[in-house]
Amino acid sequence: MKKLLFLSLFIIGLWVALYNFKGLANQGEFDSIVINFREDVPTSVISKQLVAITKQYEKTISLNSIFSADEHIYTVSGDKTFLKLIKQSPIKKYIEYSEPNYIYNALEIPNDPDYSKQWNLHSIHIEKAWENSKGEGITVAVIDTGVSRVPDLRQTEFVEGYDFVNDHTDASDDNGHGTHVAGIIAQSTNNEYGVAGIAYNAKIMSLKVLTSGGGGTVADIAEAIRFAADHGADVINLSLGGGGESKVMKDAIDYAYSKSVVIIAAAGNSNHNAVSYPARYPKVISVSALDAAGQKTTYSNYGAGVDISAPGGSETGKIVQETINPQTGESIFVGFQGTSMAAPHVAGVAALIKASGIKEPSKVLAILKRSSRNVGEDPFNHYGAGQLDAGEAVSLAFKGQITFRDFCRWVRDNGYLNSRFWIDDGVVALFPKLLMLVGSYLLAWLLRVYFPFAWTGPLNLGLILGSSGLFFLQGIYIFDLPQWPFRVMGSSVPELANSIQGTSSLNPFLASVLVPFTLIVLLLGYGPGKSFAVGISLGVASCLTVNAVTNPAVWGMPTVNISRIFLVVNAILSFGLAWLTTKREDKTV
């Protein structure tokens, strides 16, 4: 008896906790409700129900739009309390589901005040890319004139770099070019200051190889490439170039490529029909420049070697980032143009792609090419594979991967796992199901005290199907699949008719001792089958008992009290049937 008392107190405590649980987080705001009538409900019946709602609640319910008629989707003003009333009203038997008409907002827009000036980020659909990736865990090496920690880079994480021009660890910028390039890649974003960057959660590795005048040697650049590969860089940006093939440069590029580093370089600014080095090397992604209209700029190199095109700016629309004034050393927001600006756009998107888990440079390039916007006729190869599209590239990178975000969306959108369920009084609906299931096991435990038997698989299955069924399946909605199989599988034996016919009233034949009695008669001579039938009988007893309290509605019964008596009597008969069947056993079931 002490054990039974303890279990009873535990169940009561669990009910109190669940009843008062209000959810982990606010799931959104709404001031109206969506009501989706079942597709098998005739239009005439729906019309009557709409009139009933209007009269009973003094609210106007209407189709969401002229396109909602076939789907029977209506909206009505209301709050959480009204939603609860709808779910508990007689009309619920005609409804597939009713839910808050949540208010959604536009995709993430940074609060950086000058973000609106960054036409270049809008043109590559960066906001769509940010839905899945912001470059977390990726390091981008900027091999340039150095990078200075201007105010709009102070929230950007930096890793160890090096100054190969002056041979010391401080790789600050004394020209402004490198800081501007780094800003395109990872300018501090959502800091209510300045502008935004593409992969703003990525880390920057500053490697200075160019002097204050903008020039640098092949030996320093090659050494910087090796340094980046050896110190954890995932992406290298080379907004520099010149003429002349170099073995030391090629070897450094091959070395970095062998360590899965993605290398991006500017095509050059001479309007020549061939890209410059190092963009010309096969294992380097070469980037030509676009203006604000999406056309090749007048200065950009093109032709052999161009892999993809990206915003580089022009006189009428430059690329704005924060950098330093080389004369004063002070920070300044300024617009630059050049393929030097186009390359870091691709480097930033490569960081977003790599953050998805794709490591190999060849796969990153394949995603960049497949996701780019095709230009159509391009006889001189101005655009390579096409125009950079960050949104499509990141979507393609994440396609087919089950990410934590995807899991959360699935949890949000499905049935009892729906987070809204735990906020919009769904716990109250869940409690009876849990009580039915726990009750069936309590009855089995009580029976086992007097007539010891084994906890077999068939017995457990019978307890579940007889009491609550696989109730969590009832709320699952899968696009283009009918819902009725989930409703049936999610119902207990006494509630099968409710799920099939969409009513809240129990069928007097299923919600009685008849089903357990029939199963026991049929399976009495078969051990596992008999265990299953006993489990069904105990489960039905628990289900009917709980329904007698929470939902005493039975077809054909004139009053609620008569329905309640019917359910209680049949619950007792079902338990008694299981008792008698187990008592006759001479050995463990």
KEROMI-870083 format. One record per residue (C-alpha): residue number from 1; residue in three letters; x, y, z. Coordinates in steps of 0.5 Angstrom, whole numbers. Example, Ala and Ser with C-alpha at 12.3 -4.5 7.8 and 13.67 -1.06 7.14 Angstrom:
<recs>
{rec 1 "ala" {25 -9 16}}
{rec 2 "ser" {27 -2 14}}
</recs>
This chain:
<recs>
{rec 1 "met" {0 0 0}}
{rec 2 "lys" {6 5 1}}
{rec 3 "lys" {8 4 -6}}
{rec 4 "leu" {1 5 -8}}
{rec 5 "leu" {1 11 -4}}
{rec 6 "phe" {8 14 -6}}
{rec 7 "leu" {6 13 -14}}
{rec 8 "ser" {-1 16 -13}}
{rec 9 "leu" {3 22 -10}}
{rec 10 "phe" {8 22 -15}}
{rec 11 "ile" {2 23 -21}}
{rec 12 "ile" {-1 28 -17}}
{rec 13 "gly" {5 32 -16}}
{rec 14 "leu" {7 31 -24}}
{rec 15 "trp" {0 34 -26}}
{rec 16 "val" {1 40 -22}}
{rec 17 "ala" {8 41 -25}}
{rec 18 "leu" {5 40 -32}}
{rec 19 "tyr" {-1 44 -31}}
{rec 20 "asn" {3 50 -29}}
{rec 21 "phe" {8 50 -34}}
{rec 22 "lys" {8 55 -38}}
{rec 23 "gly" {13 54 -43}}
{rec 24 "leu" {21 55 -44}}
{rec 25 "ala" {20 61 -49}}
{rec 26 "asn" {15 66 -52}}
{rec 27 "gln" {14 63 -59}}
{rec 28 "gly" {11 69 -62}}
{rec 29 "glu" {5 75 -62}}
{rec 30 "phe" {-1 74 -65}}
{rec 31 "asp" {-8 77 -65}}
{rec 32 "ser" {-12 73 -69}}
{rec 33 "ile" {-13 65 -70}}
{rec 34 "val" {-13 60 -76}}
{rec 35 "ile" {-18 55 -76}}
{rec 36 "asn" {-17 50 -81}}
{rec 37 "phe" {-24 45 -82}}
{rec 38 "arg" {-23 38 -84}}
{rec 39 "glu" {-23 37 -92}}
{rec 40 "asp" {-29 32 -91}}
{rec 41 "val" {-33 37 -88}}
{rec 42 "pro" {-39 39 -93}}
{rec 43 "thr" {-39 47 -94}}
{rec 44 "ser" {-46 47 -92}}
{rec 45 "val" {-44 45 -85}}
{rec 46 "ile" {-38 49 -85}}
{rec 47 "ser" {-43 55 -86}}
{rec 48 "lys" {-47 53 -80}}
{rec 49 "gln" {-41 53 -76}}
{rec 50 "leu" {-39 60 -78}}
{rec 51 "val" {-46 63 -76}}
{rec 52 "ala" {-45 59 -69}}
{rec 53 "ile" {-39 62 -68}}
{rec 54 "thr" {-41 69 -70}}
{rec 55 "lys" {-47 68 -65}}
{rec 56 "gln" {-44 65 -59}}
{rec 57 "tyr" {-38 69 -59}}
{rec 58 "glu" {-40 76 -63}}
{rec 59 "lys" {-34 75 -67}}
{rec 60 "thr" {-33 75 -75}}
{rec 61 "ile" {-30 69 -78}}
{rec 62 "ser" {-28 69 -85}}
{rec 63 "leu" {-24 66 -91}}
{rec 64 "asn" {-16 68 -90}}
{rec 65 "ser" {-17 70 -97}}
{rec 66 "ile" {-20 68 -104}}
{rec 67 "phe" {-15 62 -105}}
{rec 68 "ser" {-17 59 -98}}
{rec 69 "ala" {-24 56 -100}}
{rec 70 "asp" {-21 50 -102}}
{rec 71 "glu" {-17 49 -96}}
{rec 72 "his" {-22 51 -91}}
{rec 73 "ile" {-18 56 -88}}
{rec 74 "tyr" {-21 61 -84}}
{rec 75 "thr" {-19 67 -79}}
{rec 76 "val" {-22 70 -73}}
{rec 77 "ser" {-19 75 -68}}
{rec 78 "gly" {-18 73 -62}}
{rec 79 "asp" {-13 71 -56}}
{rec 80 "lys" {-10 65 -52}}
{rec 81 "thr" {-16 65 -48}}
{rec 82 "phe" {-21 65 -54}}
{rec 83 "leu" {-16 60 -58}}
{rec 84 "lys" {-18 55 -52}}
{rec 85 "leu" {-25 56 -52}}
{rec 86 "ile" {-25 54 -59}}
{rec 87 "lys" {-21 48 -58}}
{rec 88 "gln" {-26 46 -52}}
{rec 89 "ser" {-32 48 -56}}
{rec 90 "pro" {-37 43 -60}}
{rec 91 "ile" {-34 46 -66}}
{rec 92 "lys" {-28 42 -65}}
{rec 93 "lys" {-30 36 -68}}
{rec 94 "tyr" {-30 39 -75}}
{rec 95 "ile" {-24 42 -74}}
{rec 96 "glu" {-17 39 -77}}
{rec 97 "tyr" {-13 44 -73}}
{rec 98 "ser" {-14 51 -70}}
{rec 99 "glu" {-8 55 -68}}
{rec 100 "pro" {-5 62 -67}}
{rec 101 "asn" {-4 66 -73}}
{rec 102 "tyr" {3 68 -71}}
{rec 103 "ile" {6 75 -74}}
{rec 104 "tyr" {13 74 -77}}
{rec 105 "asn" {17 79 -79}}
{rec 106 "ala" {23 80 -85}}
{rec 107 "leu" {29 76 -85}}
{rec 108 "glu" {35 78 -80}}
{rec 109 "ile" {37 85 -82}}
{rec 110 "pro" {43 88 -78}}
{rec 111 "asn" {42 94 -74}}
{rec 112 "asp" {48 97 -77}}
{rec 113 "pro" {46 104 -79}}
{rec 114 "asp" {49 104 -85}}
{rec 115 "tyr" {47 97 -88}}
{rec 116 "ser" {42 100 -92}}
{rec 117 "lys" {48 103 -96}}
{rec 118 "gln" {51 96 -98}}
{rec 119 "trp" {48 95 -104}}
{rec 120 "asn" {53 90 -105}}
{rec 121 "leu" {51 85 -99}}
{rec 122 "his" {44 86 -101}}
{rec 123 "ser" {45 84 -109}}
{rec 124 "ile" {48 77 -106}}
{rec 125 "his" {42 76 -102}}
{rec 126 "ile" {46 76 -95}}
{rec 127 "glu" {40 76 -91}}
{rec 128 "lys" {38 69 -93}}
{rec 129 "ala" {45 66 -92}}
{rec 130 "trp" {45 69 -85}}
{rec 131 "glu" {39 64 -84}}
{rec 132 "asn" {44 58 -83}}
{rec 133 "ser" {51 61 -83}}
{rec 134 "lys" {55 67 -80}}
{rec 135 "gly" {62 64 -81}}
{rec 136 "glu" {62 61 -74}}
{rec 137 "gly" {69 57 -73}}
{rec 138 "ile" {72 59 -79}}
{rec 139 "thr" {79 63 -80}}
{rec 140 "val" {80 67 -86}}
{rec 141 "ala" {87 70 -87}}
{rec 142 "val" {87 77 -90}}
{rec 143 "ile" {94 77 -94}}
{rec 144 "asp" {94 84 -96}}
{rec 145 "thr" {97 91 -93}}
{rec 146 "gly" {95 89 -86}}
{rec 147 "val" {89 90 -82}}
{rec 148 "ser" {88 95 -76}}
{rec 149 "arg" {83 94 -71}}
{rec 150 "val" {78 100 -73}}
{rec 151 "pro" {72 101 -68}}
{rec 152 "asp" {68 97 -73}}
{rec 153 "leu" {72 91 -73}}
{rec 154 "arg" {73 91 -65}}
{rec 155 "gln" {68 85 -64}}
{rec 156 "thr" {71 81 -69}}
{rec 157 "glu" {75 76 -67}}
{rec 158 "phe" {83 76 -69}}
{rec 159 "val" {88 70 -69}}
{rec 160 "glu" {95 71 -69}}
{rec 161 "gly" {98 74 -75}}
{rec 162 "tyr" {105 76 -78}}
{rec 163 "asp" {108 82 -81}}
{rec 164 "phe" {112 79 -87}}
{rec 165 "val" {115 86 -89}}
{rec 166 "asn" {118 88 -83}}
{rec 167 "asp" {118 81 -79}}
{rec 168 "his" {114 82 -73}}
{rec 169 "thr" {108 80 -70}}
{rec 170 "asp" {104 86 -71}}
{rec 171 "ala" {101 86 -77}}
{rec 172 "ser" {97 93 -77}}
{rec 173 "asp" {95 96 -83}}
{rec 174 "asp" {99 103 -86}}
{rec 175 "asn" {95 103 -92}}
{rec 176 "gly" {88 102 -91}}
{rec 177 "his" {87 97 -97}}
{rec 178 "gly" {87 91 -92}}
{rec 179 "thr" {83 93 -87}}
{rec 180 "his" {77 95 -92}}
{rec 181 "val" {78 88 -95}}
{rec 182 "ala" {77 85 -88}}
{rec 183 "gly" {71 89 -87}}
{rec 184 "ile" {68 86 -93}}
{rec 185 "ile" {69 79 -90}}
{rec 186 "ala" {68 80 -83}}
{rec 187 "gln" {66 87 -81}}
{rec 188 "ser" {63 87 -74}}
{rec 189 "thr" {55 87 -75}}
{rec 190 "asn" {49 88 -70}}
{rec 191 "asn" {53 93 -66}}
{rec 192 "glu" {49 99 -68}}
{rec 193 "tyr" {55 102 -71}}
{rec 194 "gly" {58 103 -78}}
{rec 195 "val" {56 97 -83}}
{rec 196 "ala" {56 90 -84}}
{rec 197 "gly" {60 84 -86}}
{rec 198 "ile" {59 78 -90}}
{rec 199 "ala" {62 72 -85}}
{rec 200 "tyr" {62 77 -79}}
{rec 201 "asn" {62 71 -74}}
{rec 202 "ala" {69 68 -77}}
{rec 203 "lys" {76 70 -75}}
{rec 204 "ile" {81 74 -78}}
{rec 205 "met" {88 73 -79}}
{rec 206 "ser" {92 79 -81}}
{rec 207 "leu" {98 77 -85}}
{rec 208 "lys" {102 83 -88}}
{rec 209 "val" {106 82 -94}}
{rec 210 "leu" {104 89 -98}}
{rec 211 "thr" {108 96 -96}}
{rec 212 "ser" {104 102 -94}}
{rec 213 "gly" {105 104 -102}}
{rec 214 "gly" {101 97 -104}}
{rec 215 "gly" {107 93 -106}}
{rec 216 "gly" {110 86 -104}}
{rec 217 "thr" {114 81 -106}}
{rec 218 "val" {112 74 -109}}
{rec 219 "ala" {117 71 -103}}
{rec 220 "asp" {113 74 -98}}
{rec 221 "ile" {106 73 -101}}
{rec 222 "ala" {108 65 -101}}
{rec 223 "glu" {111 65 -94}}
{rec 224 "ala" {104 68 -92}}
{rec 225 "ile" {100 63 -95}}
{rec 226 "arg" {104 57 -92}}
{rec 227 "phe" {104 61 -85}}
{rec 228 "ala" {96 61 -86}}
{rec 229 "ala" {96 54 -88}}
{rec 230 "asp" {100 52 -82}}
{rec 231 "his" {96 56 -77}}
{rec 232 "gly" {89 54 -78}}
{rec 233 "ala" {86 58 -84}}
{rec 234 "asp" {80 55 -87}}
{rec 235 "val" {80 61 -93}}
{rec 236 "ile" {85 65 -96}}
{rec 237 "asn" {84 72 -99}}
{rec 238 "leu" {89 75 -104}}
{rec 239 "ser" {86 82 -106}}
{rec 240 "leu" {93 83 -110}}
{rec 241 "gly" {96 81 -116}}
{rec 242 "gly" {101 82 -122}}
{rec 243 "gly" {105 79 -128}}
{rec 244 "gly" {109 73 -128}}
{rec 245 "glu" {109 66 -126}}
{rec 246 "ser" {112 64 -120}}
{rec 247 "lys" {114 57 -118}}
{rec 248 "val" {115 59 -110}}
{rec 249 "met" {108 62 -111}}
{rec 250 "lys" {105 56 -114}}
{rec 251 "asp" {108 51 -109}}
{rec 252 "ala" {105 55 -103}}
{rec 253 "ile" {98 55 -106}}
{rec 254 "asp" {99 47 -107}}
{rec 255 "tyr" {101 46 -100}}
{rec 256 "ala" {95 50 -97}}
{rec 257 "tyr" {90 47 -102}}
{rec 258 "ser" {93 40 -100}}
{rec 259 "lys" {91 42 -93}}
{rec 260 "ser" {84 44 -95}}
{rec 261 "val" {85 51 -95}}
{rec 262 "val" {80 55 -100}}
{rec 263 "ile" {84 60 -104}}
{rec 264 "ile" {81 66 -107}}
{rec 265 "ala" {84 72 -111}}
{rec 266 "ala" {82 78 -115}}
{rec 267 "ala" {82 77 -122}}
{rec 268 "gly" {86 84 -123}}
{rec 269 "asn" {84 91 -125}}
{rec 270 "ser" {87 92 -132}}
{rec 271 "asn" {81 90 -137}}
{rec 272 "his" {85 85 -140}}
{rec 273 "asn" {83 78 -143}}
{rec 274 "ala" {86 74 -138}}
{rec 275 "val" {87 74 -130}}
{rec 276 "ser" {93 76 -127}}
{rec 277 "tyr" {97 72 -122}}
{rec 278 "pro" {96 69 -117}}
{rec 279 "ala" {89 68 -119}}
{rec 280 "arg" {91 65 -125}}
{rec 281 "tyr" {93 59 -122}}
{rec 282 "pro" {88 53 -122}}
{rec 283 "lys" {87 52 -115}}
{rec 284 "val" {86 59 -114}}
{rec 285 "ile" {78 61 -114}}
{rec 286 "ser" {79 68 -119}}
{rec 287 "val" {74 73 -118}}
{rec 288 "ser" {72 79 -123}}
{rec 289 "ala" {68 85 -121}}
{rec 290 "leu" {61 87 -122}}
{rec 291 "asp" {58 94 -121}}
{rec 292 "ala" {51 96 -118}}
{rec 293 "ala" {47 94 -124}}
{rec 294 "gly" {50 87 -124}}
{rec 295 "gln" {55 88 -130}}
{rec 296 "lys" {62 87 -131}}
{rec 297 "thr" {66 93 -129}}
{rec 298 "thr" {70 97 -134}}
{rec 299 "tyr" {76 96 -130}}
{rec 300 "ser" {76 88 -129}}
{rec 301 "asn" {80 83 -132}}
{rec 302 "tyr" {76 77 -135}}
{rec 303 "gly" {77 71 -140}}
{rec 304 "ala" {81 65 -138}}
{rec 305 "gly" {82 64 -131}}
{rec 306 "val" {75 67 -128}}
{rec 307 "asp" {71 63 -124}}
{rec 308 "ile" {66 67 -121}}
{rec 309 "ser" {64 74 -121}}
{rec 310 "ala" {62 79 -115}}
{rec 311 "pro" {61 86 -113}}
{rec 312 "gly" {67 90 -114}}
{rec 313 "gly" {64 97 -114}}
{rec 314 "ser" {64 103 -119}}
{rec 315 "glu" {65 110 -119}}
{rec 316 "thr" {57 111 -119}}
{rec 317 "gly" {57 105 -113}}
{rec 318 "lys" {63 104 -109}}
{rec 319 "ile" {64 98 -103}}
{rec 320 "val" {63 102 -97}}
{rec 321 "gln" {67 99 -91}}
{rec 322 "glu" {71 102 -85}}
{rec 323 "thr" {78 103 -86}}
{rec 324 "ile" {84 107 -84}}
{rec 325 "asn" {86 114 -87}}
{rec 326 "pro" {94 112 -89}}
{rec 327 "gln" {95 120 -88}}
{rec 328 "thr" {93 120 -81}}
{rec 329 "gly" {92 113 -78}}
{rec 330 "glu" {85 115 -76}}
{rec 331 "ser" {79 110 -78}}
{rec 332 "ile" {74 112 -84}}
{rec 333 "phe" {68 110 -87}}
{rec 334 "val" {70 110 -95}}
{rec 335 "gly" {68 107 -101}}
{rec 336 "phe" {73 103 -105}}
{rec 337 "gln" {72 99 -112}}
{rec 338 "gly" {76 94 -115}}
{rec 339 "thr" {77 86 -116}}
{rec 340 "ser" {80 87 -109}}
{rec 341 "met" {73 88 -107}}
{rec 342 "ala" {70 83 -111}}
{rec 343 "ala" {75 77 -108}}
{rec 344 "pro" {73 78 -101}}
{rec 345 "his" {66 77 -102}}
{rec 346 "val" {67 70 -105}}
{rec 347 "ala" {72 69 -99}}
{rec 348 "gly" {66 71 -94}}
{rec 349 "val" {61 67 -97}}
{rec 350 "ala" {67 61 -97}}
{rec 351 "ala" {67 62 -90}}
{rec 352 "leu" {60 61 -89}}
{rec 353 "ile" {60 55 -93}}
{rec 354 "lys" {66 52 -89}}
{rec 355 "ala" {62 53 -83}}
{rec 356 "ser" {57 48 -86}}
{rec 357 "gly" {62 43 -85}}
{rec 358 "ile" {64 42 -92}}
{rec 359 "lys" {72 42 -92}}
{rec 360 "glu" {75 41 -99}}
{rec 361 "pro" {76 47 -103}}
{rec 362 "ser" {74 43 -109}}
{rec 363 "lys" {67 42 -106}}
{rec 364 "val" {67 49 -104}}
{rec 365 "leu" {68 52 -111}}
{rec 366 "ala" {63 47 -114}}
{rec 367 "ile" {58 50 -109}}
{rec 368 "leu" {60 57 -111}}
{rec 369 "lys" {59 55 -118}}
{rec 370 "arg" {52 51 -118}}
{rec 371 "ser" {49 57 -114}}
{rec 372 "ser" {51 63 -118}}
{rec 373 "arg" {46 66 -122}}
{rec 374 "asn" {47 65 -129}}
{rec 375 "val" {48 71 -134}}
{rec 376 "gly" {46 67 -140}}
{rec 377 "glu" {51 69 -146}}
{rec 378 "asp" {58 71 -144}}
{rec 379 "pro" {62 70 -150}}
{rec 380 "phe" {68 73 -147}}
{rec 381 "asn" {67 70 -140}}
{rec 382 "his" {66 76 -136}}
{rec 383 "tyr" {63 73 -130}}
{rec 384 "gly" {66 65 -130}}
{rec 385 "ala" {60 61 -127}}
{rec 386 "gly" {56 67 -126}}
{rec 387 "gln" {54 72 -121}}
{rec 388 "leu" {56 70 -113}}
{rec 389 "asp" {49 69 -109}}
{rec 390 "ala" {51 68 -102}}
{rec 391 "gly" {44 66 -100}}
{rec 392 "glu" {43 60 -105}}
{rec 393 "ala" {50 58 -104}}
{rec 394 "val" {49 57 -96}}
{rec 395 "ser" {42 53 -98}}
{rec 396 "leu" {46 49 -102}}
{rec 397 "ala" {51 47 -97}}
{rec 398 "phe" {46 46 -92}}
{rec 399 "lys" {42 42 -96}}
{rec 400 "gly" {41 34 -94}}
{rec 401 "gln" {44 36 -87}}
{rec 402 "ile" {40 35 -81}}
{rec 403 "thr" {43 41 -77}}
{rec 404 "phe" {40 43 -70}}
{rec 405 "arg" {36 49 -73}}
{rec 406 "asp" {33 44 -78}}
{rec 407 "phe" {31 39 -71}}
{rec 408 "cys" {28 45 -68}}
{rec 409 "arg" {24 47 -74}}
{rec 410 "trp" {22 40 -74}}
{rec 411 "val" {20 40 -66}}
{rec 412 "arg" {17 47 -67}}
{rec 413 "asp" {12 44 -73}}
{rec 414 "asn" {10 37 -71}}
{rec 415 "gly" {4 35 -66}}
{rec 416 "tyr" {6 34 -59}}
{rec 417 "leu" {13 36 -60}}
{rec 418 "asn" {11 43 -62}}
{rec 419 "ser" {13 48 -57}}
{rec 420 "arg" {7 52 -58}}
{rec 421 "phe" {3 46 -55}}
{rec 422 "trp" {7 47 -48}}
{rec 423 "ile" {5 54 -48}}
{rec 424 "asp" {-2 54 -51}}
{rec 425 "asp" {-5 50 -46}}
{rec 426 "gly" {-3 44 -49}}
{rec 427 "val" {-1 41 -43}}
{rec 428 "val" {-8 40 -40}}
{rec 429 "ala" {-9 36 -46}}
{rec 430 "leu" {-3 32 -45}}
{rec 431 "phe" {-4 30 -38}}
{rec 432 "pro" {-10 25 -39}}
{rec 433 "lys" {-6 21 -44}}
{rec 434 "leu" {0 21 -39}}
{rec 435 "leu" {-5 19 -34}}
{rec 436 "met" {-8 13 -38}}
{rec 437 "leu" {-2 10 -39}}
{rec 438 "val" {1 11 -32}}
{rec 439 "gly" {-6 8 -30}}
{rec 440 "ser" {-5 2 -34}}
{rec 441 "tyr" {1 0 -31}}
{rec 442 "leu" {-1 2 -24}}
{rec 443 "leu" {-7 -3 -25}}
{rec 444 "ala" {-2 -8 -28}}
{rec 445 "trp" {2 -7 -22}}
{rec 446 "leu" {-4 -8 -17}}
{rec 447 "leu" {-6 -15 -21}}
{rec 448 "arg" {2 -17 -21}}
{rec 449 "val" {2 -16 -13}}
{rec 450 "tyr" {-4 -22 -12}}
{rec 451 "phe" {-2 -26 -19}}
{rec 452 "pro" {5 -26 -20}}
{rec 453 "phe" {7 -25 -28}}
{rec 454 "ala" {12 -23 -32}}
{rec 455 "trp" {13 -16 -36}}
{rec 456 "thr" {13 -19 -43}}
{rec 457 "gly" {13 -15 -49}}
{rec 458 "pro" {6 -17 -51}}
{rec 459 "leu" {3 -15 -45}}
{rec 460 "asn" {7 -8 -45}}
{rec 461 "leu" {4 -7 -52}}
{rec 462 "gly" {-3 -8 -50}}
{rec 463 "leu" {-2 -3 -44}}
{rec 464 "ile" {0 2 -49}}
{rec 465 "leu" {-5 1 -54}}
{rec 466 "gly" {-11 0 -49}}
{rec 467 "ser" {-10 6 -45}}
{rec 468 "ser" {-7 12 -49}}
{rec 469 "gly" {-4 9 -56}}
{rec 470 "leu" {2 12 -59}}
{rec 471 "phe" {-2 19 -58}}
{rec 472 "phe" {4 23 -60}}
{rec 473 "leu" {3 21 -67}}
{rec 474 "gln" {-4 25 -67}}
{rec 475 "gly" {-1 32 -68}}
{rec 476 "ile" {4 30 -74}}
{rec 477 "tyr" {3 33 -80}}
{rec 478 "ile" {7 31 -86}}
{rec 479 "phe" {7 35 -93}}
{rec 480 "asp" {3 31 -98}}
{rec 481 "leu" {1 25 -94}}
{rec 482 "pro" {-6 24 -91}}
{rec 483 "gln" {-7 25 -83}}
{rec 484 "trp" {-12 20 -82}}
{rec 485 "pro" {-6 14 -81}}
{rec 486 "phe" {-3 18 -76}}
{rec 487 "arg" {-9 20 -72}}
{rec 488 "val" {-11 12 -72}}
{rec 489 "met" {-4 10 -70}}
{rec 490 "gly" {-4 15 -64}}
{rec 491 "ser" {-11 13 -61}}
{rec 492 "ser" {-12 8 -56}}
{rec 493 "val" {-17 2 -57}}
{rec 494 "pro" {-23 6 -54}}
{rec 495 "glu" {-22 12 -58}}
{rec 496 "leu" {-21 9 -65}}
{rec 497 "ala" {-28 12 -68}}
{rec 498 "asn" {-26 19 -65}}
{rec 499 "ser" {-20 19 -69}}
{rec 500 "ile" {-23 16 -76}}
{rec 501 "gln" {-30 20 -75}}
{rec 502 "gly" {-27 27 -72}}
{rec 503 "thr" {-32 27 -66}}
{rec 504 "ser" {-30 27 -59}}
{rec 505 "ser" {-36 22 -57}}
{rec 506 "leu" {-33 15 -55}}
{rec 507 "asn" {-36 9 -59}}
{rec 508 "pro" {-40 5 -54}}
{rec 509 "phe" {-38 -1 -57}}
{rec 510 "leu" {-31 0 -57}}
{rec 511 "ala" {-31 4 -51}}
{rec 512 "ser" {-33 -2 -47}}
{rec 513 "val" {-31 -9 -44}}
{rec 514 "leu" {-33 -12 -51}}
{rec 515 "val" {-26 -11 -54}}
{rec 516 "pro" {-22 -14 -49}}
{rec 517 "phe" {-27 -20 -48}}
{rec 518 "thr" {-27 -21 -55}}
{rec 519 "leu" {-19 -21 -55}}
{rec 520 "ile" {-19 -26 -49}}
{rec 521 "val" {-24 -31 -52}}
{rec 522 "leu" {-20 -31 -58}}
{rec 523 "leu" {-13 -31 -55}}
{rec 524 "leu" {-14 -35 -49}}
{rec 525 "gly" {-10 -41 -51}}
{rec 526 "tyr" {-4 -37 -54}}
{rec 527 "gly" {1 -35 -49}}
{rec 528 "pro" {4 -28 -52}}
{rec 529 "gly" {-3 -27 -55}}
{rec 530 "lys" {-6 -28 -48}}
{rec 531 "ser" {-1 -23 -45}}
{rec 532 "phe" {-3 -18 -50}}
{rec 533 "ala" {-11 -19 -49}}
{rec 534 "val" {-10 -18 -41}}
{rec 535 "gly" {-6 -11 -43}}
{rec 536 "ile" {-11 -9 -47}}
{rec 537 "ser" {-16 -10 -42}}
{rec 538 "leu" {-12 -6 -37}}
{rec 539 "gly" {-11 -1 -41}}
{rec 540 "val" {-18 0 -43}}
{rec 541 "ala" {-20 0 -36}}
{rec 542 "ser" {-15 6 -35}}
{rec 543 "cys" {-17 10 -41}}
{rec 544 "leu" {-25 9 -39}}
{rec 545 "thr" {-23 11 -32}}
{rec 546 "val" {-20 18 -34}}
{rec 547 "asn" {-25 19 -40}}
{rec 548 "ala" {-30 18 -34}}
{rec 549 "val" {-27 24 -31}}
{rec 550 "thr" {-25 29 -37}}
{rec 551 "asn" {-29 27 -43}}
{rec 552 "pro" {-36 23 -41}}
{rec 553 "ala" {-39 23 -47}}
{rec 554 "val" {-41 17 -51}}
{rec 555 "trp" {-45 16 -57}}
{rec 556 "gly" {-53 15 -55}}
{rec 557 "met" {-53 17 -48}}
{rec 558 "pro" {-58 22 -46}}
{rec 559 "thr" {-54 25 -41}}
{rec 560 "val" {-47 26 -38}}
{rec 561 "asn" {-48 22 -32}}
{rec 562 "ile" {-51 16 -35}}
{rec 563 "ser" {-45 17 -40}}
{rec 564 "arg" {-40 17 -34}}
{rec 565 "ile" {-44 11 -30}}
{rec 566 "phe" {-43 7 -37}}
{rec 567 "leu" {-35 8 -37}}
{rec 568 "val" {-34 7 -30}}
{rec 569 "val" {-38 0 -30}}
{rec 570 "asn" {-34 -2 -36}}
{rec 571 "ala" {-28 0 -33}}
{rec 572 "ile" {-29 -4 -27}}
{rec 573 "leu" {-31 -10 -32}}
{rec 574 "ser" {-25 -9 -36}}
{rec 575 "phe" {-21 -10 -30}}
{rec 576 "gly" {-25 -15 -27}}
{rec 577 "leu" {-24 -19 -34}}
{rec 578 "ala" {-16 -18 -33}}
{rec 579 "trp" {-17 -20 -26}}
{rec 580 "leu" {-20 -27 -27}}
{rec 581 "thr" {-16 -29 -33}}
{rec 582 "thr" {-10 -28 -29}}
{rec 583 "lys" {-12 -31 -23}}
{rec 584 "arg" {-14 -38 -28}}
{rec 585 "glu" {-6 -38 -30}}
{rec 586 "asp" {-2 -43 -26}}
{rec 587 "lys" {4 -40 -29}}
{rec 588 "thr" {8 -34 -31}}
{rec 589 "val" {4 -30 -37}}
</recs>
